[in-house]
Amino acid sequence: MKPKKRQKLCFNCEGEIDLDVIVCPFCAADLREEKPEQARSSAYPPKDFLTSSKNRETMQSLYPPQFPPKAQEEEAAPAESVVQEEEKQKNVFGPTILLTLGVQLCILGLLMLFFSYKGVLILKWNAGFWALYLLASVPLFLFGYRNLSKL
């Protein structure tokens, strides 16, 4: 039976790596020094990880970056975008209700048009109002569809 190699978790990507590895093979993090704040398992790299010159050199030498590093000014932007996303989610209900109401009235008008017998639908609704239902459904449908497509 082969003895199991001792492994540890990378502080940056939480990948299992050998104890004697200096650079993480998954995320190219420098593992020579473990600081107490890095010892706790964090799913996100520290804020100064991408800005430190030692880590930048390690990342550039092993793997080409897929995207440019974030600037410090961009860190304040996600808080604002979260608020905007919540506002957009709140505005979805009105257009959705208008869209469904428009579709339902359109279906009702078409049902009256095609399935009425002598001007009366089998459900005992007066089919003479089919045009009214179709006319009421068109603006509701268009307004709901436009508002949903904007989101």
N, C-alpha and C positions, 0 to 999 in steps of 0.2 A: 504494500500500500504506500502510495506516494504522500509525503507530508504536504499539507496545505501551506501555501505561501502566506505570510502575514501581509495584510492589506490595510489601507486607511482610506478615508474619504477625502476627496479633493474639496477644499473650502469653497471653491468657486462653482464647480459644476456638480458636486456631490457624486462624482464617479469613483468607483473602487479602483485604487491603484496600489502598486507595491510600495512598501515602506522606503525602499532605497531610491525611488524615482525622484529626480530633482524638478523636472518639468512635467506637468500633467499632459498625457498624450491626447486627451479629449479637448481641453480648452486652452492649453498652453500656459497655464498659470504657473508662476514660480513658486515652488514648494519648499525652498531651502529654509525659509524662516516662517515659523507659525506664530502669529501674534494671538493674544488671548481673544481679541475681537473676531479673529478669523477662525478660531477653534470652534466656536458655536456654529452649527450648521445653518448657513444662510443660503437661500435659493438664489439670491441676487449678489452680484459682485459688489465690493465696496465702491463708494462714489469716486474715490481717487484711483481706482484700478486702471481705468483707461487713460488717465492723465499722467501717471507716473512713467518716467522715461524708461526704467528697467523693464516694466511690463509691456510697454509699447514696442521696445526693441525685440522682446521675446515673441510677441504676437506677430510682428512683421517678419521675423526671420523664419518662423515655423509655418505660418499659414497667412495667405493674403486676406485682408479683412473683406468681409462681404458688404459692409456698409461703413460709411465714415463715422467716427466717434461723435457722440452727442456733445454739444456745447453746454456750458453751465446755464445759459439763458433759456435753453429749451426745457430745463427741469421745472420751471414755473408754469409752463404751458399745459402740461397734463392736468393740473388741478382745474384749470379753466375749461378744458375740453370735457372733463367728467361732468361738470355742471351743465354744459351745453347738451351733452348726450342725454342727461336726465330730462332736460326740457323737451328735447325731441321725442323722447319716449312718452311723455305726458301728452303730446300733441297728436299721437297716433290714434287715439280713441275717437275723436270727432270725425276725421275723414273716413275711418273704417266704418263707423255707423252710417254715415251718409252713403258710402259705397254699397253697403249691404242693403240699405233701404231702397236705393235706386235700382239695384239688381232685382230685388224681390218685387217691386212694383212693375218693373219691366216684364218679368216672368208672368205676373198676374194679368197684365194687359194682354200679352200674347196668348195666354191660356184662354182668356175670354174671347179673343178674336178667333182662334182656331177651333175651340171646343164648345162654342155656344150653339144652341139649337133654337132657332126662331127668336134670336135676340136674348135668350136666357141661358145662363150657364147651368149645368146640372146641379151645382151646389146652391142653386136658387139665388145667384147674384145677377143683378141686371147687367147684361153684357153691353149695354148701350154706352157704358162709361169706359170702354176699353181704350179709347183715344185719350181720355183724361189721365188714365193710369200711365200710359206710354209717355205722354207729354210731361207728366210729373216726374217720371223716372229718369228721363234724359238729362236734365240739369243736375239732379242729385248724383247720378252716375258719373258724369263728366267732372263735376266739382270734387267728388270723393277721389276719383282716379288721379286727377291732377295733384291734389294735396298729398296723396300717398306716394306718388312718383317723386315729389320734391323731397320727401324724407328719405 
